[in-house]
Amino acid sequence: MIRDTKLKPLLSIVIPTKDRNVYLFKLIEYFLKSIVSDQIEFIIQDNTKDNSDILKFLENRNDPRIKYFHNSIWLSIPENCDIGISNSSGEFVTLIGDDDGFLPWIVDVCNWMRDNNIEAVMTNKPHYVWSDITGNIWGKESIGTLAYSNFTKKIHNINILKEQNFILDRAASSLGHTPRVYQSIVSRKKMNELKNISGSFFPGPSPDMANAVGLLKVIKKAVYIDFPIIITGNGFKSTGGEGIRKKHHGKIEDKSFLPKNTAQNWEKKIPFYWSGITIYAESALKAFLHSGNEKLAEKFNFNYLYAYCLVFENNYIHENIRIIKHEIRINFSSFFLISFYFFKIFFFRGFVFLKNIFSKKLKLTNLNIENFDTINQASDFLIKEFKNKNKPWE
């Protein structure tokens, strides 16, 4: 039985989307088939220019929990995400990609969060690689697969200060366990506090990093649950899919999904090209500044950033050398720090590479691999596999 939609839902699942119906339709089908809870609202925030196909798809799928919003005027990804969150009303919010998934007990998690005053939940996410991926650096055998670890079912408190220092020390090269709304769950109260401070739920050009850094200002109580709740997906058209296909780089001005002023407002100390590390660094700095953490922005480890770019961004060696030379002229000690981080990152990368090879050859990995044609099949498998197992929050 679907409840009265005038009542506010417990959870809003927000899906910003554009020209990716091949994933979105699967996600909607999964929601209608597998999710019976009346405590969820399913927000579709569509920026597709011609939305006739999605309207036709939704025509005979009347469910008051599904709320469709469309804007044909061009929006950047952060803007589309921001509007999507604004159009939702749940006490808790999660934002997922149209190629991602989630499991039915996500509602139980939100009830547990409310009862225990938990402001954010991070999870150990199974990973699905869509079958449309090509040029996969992991090998063809990983296409159309679901990978998941042996979950411990434990709940760990997240140390906010530790995560903040991790972002600063590692130059935002990774999100770590920093609380965020993307593929995680955050209370609407904390999301609203962030927007009141910074003017946006996503105060930077990369939504996941910008939101994570912004929430560091307001989140006090967050946990990590080592259990499957949300599924991360990588489809051909996704940013993650670009990374798998080694297409996760380019000119900033050529990336139409970025805010229009991204290139003009780019931090001068960050190498001027678009890649995973540079856009994360730019987003973290902007989020620190916009959320009133200017002093923290001054602690950003640019030397680590330069070393990381030297190791991983070979296509932009000239730009990396140019900005490093400029930094060394200002502060010669940076030469030694960049060198130290370079060798540290380089050898760690080699260590991880060899470890993965030997783990795969000797079958020492704790990853479980299953083959599925669609993420819906992968979700059904996880539901069956974990439905009757004890949940950490119970």
C-alpha positions as YAML, in Angstrom:
chain: A
units: angstrom
residues:
- id: 1
  name: MET
  ca: [0.00, 0.00, 0.00]
- id: 2
  name: ILE
  ca: [1.40, 3.39, -1.02]
- id: 3
  name: ARG
  ca: [0.98, 6.02, 1.61]
- id: 4
  name: ASP
  ca: [-0.53, 9.48, 1.32]
- id: 5
  name: THR
  ca: [2.05, 11.47, -0.68]
- id: 6
  name: LYS
  ca: [1.16, 14.61, 1.27]
- id: 7
  name: LEU
  ca: [3.21, 13.16, 4.11]
- id: 8
  name: LYS
  ca: [6.94, 13.79, 3.89]
- id: 9
  name: PRO
  ca: [8.93, 10.67, 3.06]
- id: 10
  name: LEU
  ca: [11.70, 9.32, 5.24]
- id: 11
  name: LEU
  ca: [14.13, 9.02, 2.33]
- id: 12
  name: SER
  ca: [14.61, 10.84, -0.97]
- id: 13
  name: ILE
  ca: [16.56, 8.99, -3.65]
- id: 14
  name: VAL
  ca: [17.66, 11.65, -6.14]
- id: 15
  name: ILE
  ca: [18.79, 10.71, -9.65]
- id: 16
  name: PRO
  ca: [20.19, 13.54, -11.80]
- id: 17
  name: THR
  ca: [20.23, 12.37, -15.42]
- id: 18
  name: LYS
  ca: [20.80, 13.52, -18.99]
- id: 19
  name: ASP
  ca: [20.68, 11.52, -22.23]
- id: 20
  name: ARG
  ca: [21.15, 8.23, -20.37]
- id: 21
  name: ASN
  ca: [17.78, 6.50, -20.61]
- id: 22
  name: VAL
  ca: [19.46, 3.15, -21.22]
- id: 23
  name: TYR
  ca: [20.47, 3.20, -17.52]
- id: 24
  name: LEU
  ca: [17.58, 5.23, -16.12]
- id: 25
  name: PHE
  ca: [14.88, 2.90, -17.46]
- id: 26
  name: LYS
  ca: [16.54, -0.08, -15.78]
- id: 27
  name: LEU
  ca: [16.70, 1.79, -12.48]
- id: 28
  name: ILE
  ca: [13.02, 2.75, -12.66]
- id: 29
  name: GLU
  ca: [12.04, -0.84, -13.51]
- id: 30
  name: TYR
  ca: [14.03, -2.08, -10.52]
- id: 31
  name: PHE
  ca: [12.41, 0.46, -8.21]
- id: 32
  name: LEU
  ca: [8.88, -0.48, -9.29]
- id: 33
  name: LYS
  ca: [9.55, -4.21, -9.09]
- id: 34
  name: SER
  ca: [11.64, -4.47, -5.92]
- id: 35
  name: ILE
  ca: [10.87, -1.54, -3.62]
- id: 36
  name: VAL
  ca: [7.56, -1.81, -1.78]
- id: 37
  name: SER
  ca: [8.31, 0.72, 0.94]
- id: 38
  name: ASP
  ca: [6.07, 3.76, 1.07]
- id: 39
  name: GLN
  ca: [8.73, 5.75, 2.92]
- id: 40
  name: ILE
  ca: [10.75, 6.44, -0.23]
- id: 41
  name: GLU
  ca: [10.37, 9.11, -2.88]
- id: 42
  name: PHE
  ca: [12.19, 8.59, -6.18]
- id: 43
  name: ILE
  ca: [13.25, 11.93, -7.65]
- id: 44
  name: ILE
  ca: [14.25, 12.01, -11.33]
- id: 45
  name: GLN
  ca: [15.94, 15.29, -12.26]
- id: 46
  name: ASP
  ca: [16.20, 15.22, -16.05]
- id: 47
  name: ASN
  ca: [18.21, 17.69, -18.13]
- id: 48
  name: THR
  ca: [17.66, 15.90, -21.44]
- id: 49
  name: LYS
  ca: [16.68, 18.32, -24.20]
- id: 50
  name: ASP
  ca: [14.05, 16.01, -25.73]
- id: 51
  name: ASN
  ca: [12.32, 14.08, -22.96]
- id: 52
  name: SER
  ca: [9.58, 12.46, -25.06]
- id: 53
  name: ASP
  ca: [11.02, 8.95, -24.53]
- id: 54
  name: ILE
  ca: [11.05, 9.18, -20.75]
- id: 55
  name: LEU
  ca: [7.54, 10.65, -20.70]
- id: 56
  name: LYS
  ca: [6.30, 7.74, -22.81]
- id: 57
  name: PHE
  ca: [8.12, 5.29, -20.54]
- id: 58
  name: LEU
  ca: [6.52, 6.77, -17.41]
- id: 59
  name: GLU
  ca: [3.06, 7.05, -18.96]
- id: 60
  name: ASN
  ca: [1.84, 3.63, -17.82]
- id: 61
  name: ARG
  ca: [3.96, 3.44, -14.72]
- id: 62
  name: ASN
  ca: [1.88, 5.47, -12.33]
- id: 63
  name: ASP
  ca: [3.44, 5.47, -8.88]
- id: 64
  name: PRO
  ca: [3.07, 8.52, -6.61]
- id: 65
  name: ARG
  ca: [6.52, 7.83, -5.18]
- id: 66
  name: ILE
  ca: [8.13, 8.64, -8.54]
- id: 67
  name: LYS
  ca: [8.47, 12.38, -9.06]
- id: 68
  name: TYR
  ca: [9.77, 13.51, -12.43]
- id: 69
  name: PHE
  ca: [11.26, 16.96, -13.03]
- id: 70
  name: HIS
  ca: [12.54, 18.20, -16.37]
- id: 71
  name: ASN
  ca: [14.60, 21.20, -17.44]
- id: 72
  name: SER
  ca: [15.52, 21.44, -21.13]
- id: 73
  name: ILE
  ca: [17.79, 24.45, -20.60]
- id: 74
  name: TRP
  ca: [21.46, 23.45, -20.30]
- id: 75
  name: LEU
  ca: [22.62, 22.84, -16.74]
- id: 76
  name: SER
  ca: [26.00, 21.84, -15.39]
- id: 77
  name: ILE
  ca: [26.13, 18.61, -13.39]
- id: 78
  name: PRO
  ca: [26.36, 20.48, -10.03]
- id: 79
  name: GLU
  ca: [23.36, 22.62, -10.99]
- id: 80
  name: ASN
  ca: [21.27, 19.61, -12.02]
- id: 81
  name: CYS
  ca: [22.20, 17.84, -8.78]
- id: 82
  name: ASP
  ca: [21.42, 20.95, -6.75]
- id: 83
  name: ILE
  ca: [17.97, 21.31, -8.29]
- id: 84
  name: GLY
  ca: [17.30, 17.62, -7.76]
- id: 85
  name: ILE
  ca: [18.03, 17.87, -4.04]
- id: 86
  name: SER
  ca: [15.88, 21.02, -3.82]
- id: 87
  name: ASN
  ca: [12.96, 19.15, -5.42]
- id: 88
  name: SER
  ca: [13.15, 16.38, -2.83]
- id: 89
  name: SER
  ca: [11.58, 16.45, 0.64]
- id: 90
  name: GLY
  ca: [12.76, 13.39, 2.57]
- id: 91
  name: GLU
  ca: [14.20, 13.54, 6.06]
- id: 92
  name: PHE
  ca: [17.26, 11.80, 4.62]
- id: 93
  name: VAL
  ca: [18.74, 12.10, 1.14]
- id: 94
  name: THR
  ca: [20.92, 10.03, -1.14]
- id: 95
  name: LEU
  ca: [22.03, 11.00, -4.62]
- id: 96
  name: ILE
  ca: [22.95, 8.23, -7.04]
- id: 97
  name: GLY
  ca: [23.81, 8.00, -10.72]
- id: 98
  name: ASP
  ca: [21.30, 6.54, -13.14]
- id: 99
  name: ASP
  ca: [23.74, 3.63, -13.62]
- id: 100
  name: ASP
  ca: [23.92, 2.93, -9.87]
- id: 101
  name: GLY
  ca: [21.59, 0.89, -7.68]
- id: 102
  name: PHE
  ca: [20.42, 0.42, -4.10]
- id: 103
  name: LEU
  ca: [18.92, -2.31, -1.93]
- id: 104
  name: PRO
  ca: [15.50, -2.32, -0.21]
- id: 105
  name: TRP
  ca: [16.83, -2.19, 3.36]
- id: 106
  name: ILE
  ca: [18.12, 1.33, 2.77]
- id: 107
  name: VAL
  ca: [14.85, 2.44, 4.43]
- id: 108
  name: ASP
  ca: [15.67, 0.43, 7.55]
- id: 109
  name: VAL
  ca: [19.04, 2.19, 7.67]
- id: 110
  name: CYS
  ca: [17.32, 5.59, 7.61]
- id: 111
  name: ASN
  ca: [14.97, 4.61, 10.44]
- id: 112
  name: TRP
  ca: [18.03, 3.50, 12.42]
- id: 113
  name: MET
  ca: [19.77, 6.79, 11.62]
- id: 114
  name: ARG
  ca: [16.81, 8.78, 12.89]
- id: 115
  name: ASP
  ca: [16.53, 6.73, 16.10]
- id: 116
  name: ASN
  ca: [20.26, 7.14, 16.83]
- id: 117
  name: ASN
  ca: [20.77, 10.74, 15.66]
- id: 118
  name: ILE
  ca: [23.17, 9.66, 12.91]
- id: 119
  name: GLU
  ca: [23.74, 12.49, 10.42]
- id: 120
  name: ALA
  ca: [25.45, 10.56, 7.64]
- id: 121
  name: VAL
  ca: [26.12, 6.94, 6.63]
- id: 122
  name: MET
  ca: [28.88, 5.71, 4.34]
- id: 123
  name: THR
  ca: [28.79, 2.13, 3.11]
- id: 124
  name: ASN
  ca: [30.94, -0.58, 1.56]
- id: 125
  name: LYS
  ca: [29.51, -0.61, -1.97]
- id: 126
  name: PRO
  ca: [29.38, -3.56, -4.37]
- id: 127
  name: HIS
  ca: [30.60, -2.52, -7.83]
- id: 128
  name: TYR
  ca: [28.85, -3.36, -11.10]
- id: 129
  name: VAL
  ca: [30.50, -2.86, -14.51]
- id: 130
  name: TRP
  ca: [27.84, -2.48, -17.21]
- id: 131
  name: SER
  ca: [28.09, -4.70, -20.26]
- id: 132
  name: ASP
  ca: [28.35, -1.67, -22.58]
- id: 133
  name: ILE
  ca: [31.84, -0.83, -21.27]
- id: 134
  name: THR
  ca: [34.59, -1.20, -23.88]
- id: 135
  name: GLY
  ca: [38.34, -0.74, -23.64]
- id: 136
  name: ASN
  ca: [38.21, -1.92, -20.04]
- id: 137
  name: ILE
  ca: [41.60, -1.66, -18.32]
- id: 138
  name: TRP
  ca: [40.59, -4.54, -16.04]
- id: 139
  name: GLY
  ca: [40.17, -6.92, -18.98]
- id: 140
  name: LYS
  ca: [37.16, -8.15, -20.90]
- id: 141
  name: GLU
  ca: [36.39, -10.73, -18.21]
- id: 142
  name: SER
  ca: [35.24, -7.97, -15.85]
- id: 143
  name: ILE
  ca: [32.62, -6.54, -18.23]
- id: 144
  name: GLY
  ca: [29.09, -7.26, -16.98]
- id: 145
  name: THR
  ca: [30.32, -8.28, -13.53]
- id: 146
  name: LEU
  ca: [29.41, -7.56, -9.94]
- id: 147
  name: ALA
  ca: [32.30, -7.40, -7.48]
- id: 148
  name: TYR
  ca: [31.75, -7.35, -3.73]
- id: 149
  name: SER
  ca: [33.87, -8.02, -0.68]
- id: 150
  name: ASN
  ca: [33.34, -10.32, 2.28]
- id: 151
  name: PHE
  ca: [31.39, -7.86, 4.40]
- id: 152
  name: THR
  ca: [32.26, -7.71, 8.10]
- id: 153
  name: LYS
  ca: [28.81, -6.34, 9.05]
- id: 154
  name: LYS
  ca: [30.49, -3.92, 11.43]
- id: 155
  name: ILE
  ca: [29.66, -0.26, 12.05]
- id: 156
  name: HIS
  ca: [32.54, 2.19, 12.54]
- id: 157
  name: ASN
  ca: [32.36, 5.78, 13.71]
- id: 158
  name: ILE
  ca: [33.86, 8.19, 11.19]
- id: 159
  name: ASN
  ca: [36.42, 10.62, 12.59]
- id: 160
  name: ILE
  ca: [35.51, 13.89, 10.82]
- id: 161
  name: LEU
  ca: [38.79, 15.61, 11.70]
- id: 162
  name: LYS
  ca: [40.77, 12.64, 10.39]
- id: 163
  name: GLU
  ca: [38.85, 12.70, 7.10]
- id: 164
  name: GLN
  ca: [39.38, 16.44, 6.80]
- id: 165
  name: ASN
  ca: [43.12, 16.05, 7.27]
- id: 166
  name: PHE
  ca: [43.13, 13.20, 4.78]
- id: 167
  name: ILE
  ca: [41.58, 15.45, 2.12]
- id: 168
  name: LEU
  ca: [44.11, 18.20, 2.83]
- id: 169
  name: ASP
  ca: [47.22, 15.99, 3.13]
- id: 170
  name: ARG
  ca: [46.42, 13.93, 0.02]
- id: 171
  name: ALA
  ca: [45.40, 16.99, -2.02]
- id: 172
  name: ALA
  ca: [41.86, 15.65, -2.49]
- id: 173
  name: SER
  ca: [43.18, 12.73, -4.56]
- id: 174
  name: SER
  ca: [40.59, 10.51, -2.87]
- id: 175
  name: LEU
  ca: [37.31, 10.97, -1.00]
- id: 176
  name: GLY
  ca: [38.23, 8.41, 1.66]
- id: 177
  name: HIS
  ca: [35.33, 7.94, 4.08]
- id: 178
  name: THR
  ca: [34.39, 11.61, 4.04]
- id: 179
  name: PRO
  ca: [30.59, 11.86, 4.51]
- id: 180
  name: ARG
  ca: [28.76, 12.91, 1.34]
- id: 181
  name: VAL
  ca: [25.35, 12.64, -0.25]
- id: 182
  name: TYR
  ca: [26.62, 10.91, -3.40]
- id: 183
  name: GLN
  ca: [26.17, 7.14, -3.06]
- id: 184
  name: SER
  ca: [25.71, 7.63, 0.68]
- id: 185
  name: ILE
  ca: [22.98, 8.92, 3.01]
- id: 186
  name: VAL
  ca: [22.89, 12.35, 4.68]
- id: 187
  name: SER
  ca: [20.27, 14.05, 6.82]
- id: 188
  name: ARG
  ca: [18.40, 16.85, 5.08]
- id: 189
  name: LYS
  ca: [19.03, 19.10, 8.05]
- id: 190
  name: LYS
  ca: [22.79, 18.92, 7.44]
- id: 191
  name: MET
  ca: [22.37, 19.35, 3.71]
- id: 192
  name: ASN
  ca: [20.33, 22.49, 4.33]
- id: 193
  name: GLU
  ca: [22.96, 23.80, 6.74]
- id: 194
  name: LEU
  ca: [25.58, 23.42, 4.02]
- id: 195
  name: LYS
  ca: [23.44, 25.28, 1.49]
- id: 196
  name: ASN
  ca: [22.77, 28.08, 3.96]
- id: 197
  name: ILE
  ca: [26.52, 28.53, 4.42]
- id: 198
  name: SER
  ca: [27.77, 28.12, 0.86]
- id: 199
  name: GLY
  ca: [24.73, 28.87, -1.31]
- id: 200
  name: SER
  ca: [24.72, 25.36, -2.79]
- id: 201
  name: PHE
  ca: [24.56, 21.70, -1.83]
- id: 202
  name: PHE
  ca: [27.55, 21.28, -4.19]
- id: 203
  name: PRO
  ca: [29.90, 24.27, -3.81]
- id: 204
  name: GLY
  ca: [32.36, 23.19, -6.50]
- id: 205
  name: PRO
  ca: [32.51, 21.79, -10.06]
- id: 206
  name: SER
  ca: [32.71, 18.09, -9.04]
- id: 207
  name: PRO
  ca: [29.55, 17.33, -7.01]
- id: 208
  name: ASP
  ca: [30.86, 14.41, -4.93]
- id: 209
  name: MET
  ca: [34.05, 16.10, -3.72]
- id: 210
  name: ALA
  ca: [32.44, 19.53, -3.33]
- id: 211
  name: ASN
  ca: [29.60, 18.16, -1.22]
- id: 212
  name: ALA
  ca: [31.96, 16.01, 0.87]
- id: 213
  name: VAL
  ca: [34.27, 18.90, 1.72]
- id: 214
  name: GLY
  ca: [31.35, 21.24, 2.35]
- id: 215
  name: LEU
  ca: [29.71, 18.80, 4.76]
- id: 216
  name: LEU
  ca: [32.92, 18.64, 6.81]
- id: 217
  name: LYS
  ca: [31.83, 22.01, 8.16]
- id: 218
  name: VAL
  ca: [28.48, 20.77, 9.52]
- id: 219
  name: ILE
  ca: [28.57, 16.98, 10.05]
- id: 220
  name: LYS
  ca: [29.33, 15.85, 13.60]
- id: 221
  name: LYS
  ca: [28.14, 12.24, 13.77]
- id: 222
  name: ALA
  ca: [28.71, 9.87, 10.85]
- id: 223
  name: VAL
  ca: [29.31, 6.13, 10.53]
- id: 224
  name: TYR
  ca: [30.62, 3.63, 8.01]
- id: 225
  name: ILE
  ca: [28.60, 0.42, 7.61]
- id: 226
  name: ASP
  ca: [30.40, -2.58, 6.13]
- id: 227
  name: PHE
  ca: [27.33, -4.04, 4.45]
- id: 228
  name: PRO
  ca: [25.77, -3.66, 0.97]
- id: 229
  name: ILE
  ca: [23.23, -0.84, 0.83]
- id: 230
  name: ILE
  ca: [24.08, 1.08, -2.35]
- id: 231
  name: ILE
  ca: [25.58, -0.36, -5.55]
- id: 232
  name: THR
  ca: [28.01, 1.73, -7.55]
- id: 233
  name: GLY
  ca: [27.74, 1.25, -11.30]
- id: 234
  name: ASN
  ca: [30.04, 2.12, -14.18]
- id: 235
  name: GLY
  ca: [28.34, 2.46, -17.54]
- id: 236
  name: PHE
  ca: [29.90, 3.51, -20.83]
- id: 237
  name: LYS
  ca: [28.43, 7.02, -20.62]
- id: 238
  name: SER
  ca: [29.35, 7.65, -16.99]
- id: 239
  name: THR
  ca: [32.36, 9.51, -15.62]
- id: 240
  name: GLY
  ca: [33.47, 6.26, -14.02]
- id: 241
  name: GLY
  ca: [33.14, 4.62, -17.40]
- id: 242
  name: GLU
  ca: [35.40, 7.29, -18.88]
- id: 243
  name: GLY
  ca: [38.00, 6.42, -16.25]
- id: 244
  name: ILE
  ca: [37.83, 2.74, -17.11]
- id: 245
  name: ARG
  ca: [38.26, 3.60, -20.81]
- id: 246
  name: LYS
  ca: [41.15, 6.00, -20.03]
- id: 247
  name: LYS
  ca: [39.07, 8.97, -21.28]
- id: 248
  name: HIS
  ca: [38.96, 10.74, -17.92]
- id: 249
  name: HIS
  ca: [40.97, 13.76, -19.03]
- id: 250
  name: GLY
  ca: [40.88, 16.68, -21.47]
- id: 251
  name: LYS
  ca: [40.62, 20.45, -21.80]
- id: 252
  name: ILE
  ca: [38.54, 22.10, -19.11]
- id: 253
  name: GLU
  ca: [36.72, 24.29, -21.63]
- id: 254
  name: ASP
  ca: [35.71, 21.18, -23.62]
- id: 255
  name: LYS
  ca: [33.86, 19.58, -20.71]
- id: 256
  name: SER
  ca: [30.31, 20.78, -21.28]
- id: 257
  name: PHE
  ca: [29.02, 19.30, -18.01]
- id: 258
  name: LEU
  ca: [31.17, 21.66, -15.90]
- id: 259
  name: PRO
  ca: [29.87, 25.05, -14.71]
- id: 260
  name: LYS
  ca: [30.42, 27.69, -17.41]
- id: 261
  name: ASN
  ca: [32.88, 29.71, -15.33]
- id: 262
  name: THR
  ca: [35.06, 26.74, -14.30]
- id: 263
  name: ALA
  ca: [37.99, 27.63, -16.56]
- id: 264
  name: GLN
  ca: [37.92, 31.33, -15.65]
- id: 265
  name: ASN
  ca: [37.81, 30.64, -11.92]
- id: 266
  name: TRP
  ca: [40.37, 27.81, -11.96]
- id: 267
  name: GLU
  ca: [42.86, 27.93, -9.07]
- id: 268
  name: LYS
  ca: [46.19, 29.07, -10.52]
- id: 269
  name: LYS
  ca: [48.19, 26.60, -8.44]
- id: 270
  name: ILE
  ca: [46.34, 23.60, -9.92]
- id: 271
  name: PRO
  ca: [47.52, 22.24, -13.32]
- id: 272
  name: PHE
  ca: [45.18, 23.58, -15.98]
- id: 273
  name: TYR
  ca: [43.53, 20.49, -17.47]
- id: 274
  name: TRP
  ca: [40.61, 18.27, -16.58]
- id: 275
  name: SER
  ca: [41.29, 14.92, -14.94]
- id: 276
  name: GLY
  ca: [40.10, 13.10, -11.86]
- id: 277
  name: ILE
  ca: [42.77, 14.55, -9.58]
- id: 278
  name: THR
  ca: [42.69, 18.14, -10.89]
- id: 279
  name: ILE
  ca: [38.90, 18.50, -10.79]
- id: 280
  name: TYR
  ca: [38.84, 16.98, -7.30]
- id: 281
  name: ALA
  ca: [41.52, 19.42, -6.12]
- id: 282
  name: GLU
  ca: [39.69, 22.38, -7.68]
- id: 283
  name: SER
  ca: [36.38, 21.27, -6.15]
- id: 284
  name: ALA
  ca: [37.86, 20.73, -2.69]
- id: 285
  name: LEU
  ca: [39.48, 24.16, -2.63]
- id: 286
  name: LYS
  ca: [36.32, 25.89, -3.82]
- id: 287
  name: ALA
  ca: [34.25, 24.01, -1.25]
- id: 288
  name: PHE
  ca: [36.62, 24.94, 1.59]
- id: 289
  name: LEU
  ca: [36.41, 28.60, 0.54]
- id: 290
  name: HIS
  ca: [32.65, 28.73, -0.03]
- id: 291
  name: SER
  ca: [31.83, 26.95, 3.23]
- id: 292
  name: GLY
  ca: [33.83, 29.37, 5.36]
- id: 293
  name: ASN
  ca: [36.96, 27.22, 5.76]
- id: 294
  name: GLU
  ca: [39.47, 29.60, 4.17]
- id: 295
  name: LYS
  ca: [42.14, 28.78, 6.76]
- id: 296
  name: LEU
  ca: [41.85, 25.08, 5.96]
- id: 297
  name: ALA
  ca: [42.30, 25.82, 2.25]
- id: 298
  name: GLU
  ca: [45.70, 27.29, 3.12]
- id: 299
  name: LYS
  ca: [46.78, 23.84, 4.39]
- id: 300
  name: PHE
  ca: [46.09, 22.14, 1.06]
- id: 301
  name: ASN
  ca: [49.11, 19.99, 0.11]
- id: 302
  name: PHE
  ca: [49.92, 21.22, -3.42]
- id: 303
  name: ASN
  ca: [53.26, 19.40, -3.37]
- id: 304
  name: TYR
  ca: [51.40, 16.07, -3.10]
- id: 305
  name: LEU
  ca: [49.12, 17.17, -5.94]
- id: 306
  name: TYR
  ca: [52.08, 17.91, -8.24]
- id: 307
  name: ALA
  ca: [53.74, 14.59, -7.45]
- id: 308
  name: TYR
  ca: [50.49, 12.74, -8.06]
- id: 309
  name: CYS
  ca: [50.06, 14.44, -11.43]
- id: 310
  name: LEU
  ca: [53.63, 13.54, -12.43]
- id: 311
  name: VAL
  ca: [52.97, 9.88, -11.69]
- id: 312
  name: PHE
  ca: [49.48, 9.50, -13.15]
- id: 313
  name: GLU
  ca: [49.01, 12.28, -15.73]
- id: 314
  name: ASN
  ca: [51.70, 11.60, -18.33]
- id: 315
  name: ASN
  ca: [49.65, 13.22, -21.10]
- id: 316
  name: TYR
  ca: [50.13, 16.61, -19.43]
- id: 317
  name: ILE
  ca: [53.78, 16.45, -18.48]
- id: 318
  name: HIS
  ca: [54.54, 19.91, -19.93]
- id: 319
  name: GLU
  ca: [51.75, 21.60, -17.95]
- id: 320
  name: ASN
  ca: [52.79, 19.76, -14.80]
- id: 321
  name: ILE
  ca: [56.46, 20.77, -15.21]
- id: 322
  name: ARG
  ca: [55.47, 24.37, -15.93]
- id: 323
  name: ILE
  ca: [53.49, 24.78, -12.74]
- id: 324
  name: ILE
  ca: [56.09, 22.89, -10.66]
- id: 325
  name: LYS
  ca: [58.86, 25.17, -11.92]
- id: 326
  name: HIS
  ca: [56.78, 28.17, -10.93]
- id: 327
  name: GLU
  ca: [56.20, 26.73, -7.45]
- id: 328
  name: ILE
  ca: [59.91, 25.96, -6.94]
- id: 329
  name: ARG
  ca: [60.87, 29.52, -7.90]
- id: 330
  name: ILE
  ca: [58.63, 30.78, -5.09]
- id: 331
  name: ASN
  ca: [59.68, 28.15, -2.56]
- id: 332
  name: PHE
  ca: [62.70, 25.97, -3.39]
- id: 333
  name: SER
  ca: [61.93, 23.53, -0.57]
- id: 334
  name: SER
  ca: [58.97, 22.37, -2.67]
- id: 335
  name: PHE
  ca: [61.47, 20.59, -4.93]
- id: 336
  name: PHE
  ca: [62.39, 18.17, -2.14]
- id: 337
  name: LEU
  ca: [58.81, 17.66, -1.00]
- id: 338
  name: ILE
  ca: [57.55, 17.00, -4.54]
- id: 339
  name: SER
  ca: [60.43, 14.54, -5.08]
- id: 340
  name: PHE
  ca: [59.63, 12.76, -1.81]
- id: 341
  name: TYR
  ca: [55.93, 12.42, -2.65]
- id: 342
  name: PHE
  ca: [56.70, 11.40, -6.23]
- id: 343
  name: PHE
  ca: [58.77, 8.39, -5.18]
- id: 344
  name: LYS
  ca: [56.33, 7.53, -2.42]
- id: 345
  name: ILE
  ca: [53.35, 7.52, -4.81]
- id: 346
  name: PHE
  ca: [55.30, 5.83, -7.61]
- id: 347
  name: PHE
  ca: [56.49, 2.91, -5.49]
- id: 348
  name: PHE
  ca: [53.14, 2.54, -3.76]
- id: 349
  name: ARG
  ca: [51.47, 2.38, -7.17]
- id: 350
  name: GLY
  ca: [53.90, -0.37, -8.19]
- id: 351
  name: PHE
  ca: [53.32, -2.24, -4.95]
- id: 352
  name: VAL
  ca: [49.53, -2.17, -5.41]
- id: 353
  name: PHE
  ca: [49.88, -3.24, -9.04]
- id: 354
  name: LEU
  ca: [52.01, -6.27, -8.14]
- id: 355
  name: LYS
  ca: [49.80, -7.11, -5.17]
- id: 356
  name: ASN
  ca: [46.72, -7.16, -7.39]
- id: 357
  name: ILE
  ca: [48.43, -9.38, -9.95]
- id: 358
  name: PHE
  ca: [49.63, -11.93, -7.40]
- id: 359
  name: SER
  ca: [46.32, -11.83, -5.51]
- id: 360
  name: LYS
  ca: [44.50, -12.59, -8.75]
- id: 361
  name: LYS
  ca: [46.92, -15.34, -9.79]
- id: 362
  name: LEU
  ca: [47.00, -16.98, -6.36]
- id: 363
  name: LYS
  ca: [43.31, -16.27, -5.72]
- id: 364
  name: LEU
  ca: [44.09, -14.44, -2.48]
- id: 365
  name: THR
  ca: [41.63, -11.62, -3.08]
- id: 366
  name: ASN
  ca: [38.58, -11.30, -0.83]
- id: 367
  name: LEU
  ca: [36.47, -10.08, -3.77]
- id: 368
  name: ASN
  ca: [33.56, -12.16, -4.97]
- id: 369
  name: ILE
  ca: [32.85, -11.86, -8.70]
- id: 370
  name: GLU
  ca: [29.49, -12.66, -10.31]
- id: 371
  name: ASN
  ca: [28.43, -12.25, -13.94]
- id: 372
  name: PHE
  ca: [25.19, -10.47, -14.83]
- id: 373
  name: ASP
  ca: [23.82, -8.90, -18.02]
- id: 374
  name: THR
  ca: [22.21, -5.98, -16.14]
- id: 375
  name: ILE
  ca: [22.53, -4.20, -12.82]
- id: 376
  name: ASN
  ca: [18.94, -5.27, -12.05]
- id: 377
  name: GLN
  ca: [20.03, -8.90, -12.11]
- id: 378
  name: ALA
  ca: [22.98, -8.00, -9.88]
- id: 379
  name: SER
  ca: [20.62, -6.24, -7.45]
- id: 380
  name: ASP
  ca: [18.27, -9.23, -7.35]
- id: 381
  name: PHE
  ca: [21.24, -11.47, -6.57]
- id: 382
  name: LEU
  ca: [22.35, -9.26, -3.67]
- id: 383
  name: ILE
  ca: [18.81, -9.11, -2.28]
- id: 384
  name: LYS
  ca: [18.59, -12.90, -2.32]
- id: 385
  name: GLU
  ca: [22.13, -13.29, -0.94]
- id: 386
  name: PHE
  ca: [21.77, -10.88, 2.01]
- id: 387
  name: LYS
  ca: [18.03, -10.61, 2.68]
- id: 388
  name: ASN
  ca: [17.97, -13.17, 5.50]
- id: 389
  name: LYS
  ca: [21.33, -12.31, 6.98]
- id: 390
  name: ASN
  ca: [21.65, -10.28, 10.16]
- id: 391
  name: LYS
  ca: [21.90, -6.58, 9.42]
- id: 392
  name: PRO
  ca: [24.44, -4.48, 11.39]
- id: 393
  name: TRP
  ca: [21.80, -1.93, 12.42]
- id: 394
  name: GLU
  ca: [19.32, -4.47, 13.77]
...
